[in-house]
Amino acid sequence: MAHDPNEHDPSERDLSEHDDDGGNRRGALIGLAIAAVLVIAGIYLVNALRNQAKMEDCLMSGRSNCAPIDIPTHK
């Protein structure tokens, strides 16, 4: 049984496939971080638009005390 020098040993191939895990994991983590930032920004934007809509609804109904001012009490 002659060993062909061009034929790769299966154990060597397995090692070379696992060498790239660091780069793949780094790319996935960067993608996850970008997705998390987009989700947080989206939640903030939805809340800001909801508050603005409430203010506009109040003003359109003719009220003048739509944005109460918080005055700190001194004791």
Buried (B, 14 or more C-beta within 10 A) or exposed (E): EEEEEEEEEEEEEEEEEEEEEEEEEEEEEEEEEEEEEEEEEEEEEEEEEEEEEEEEEBEEEEEEEEEEEEEEEEE
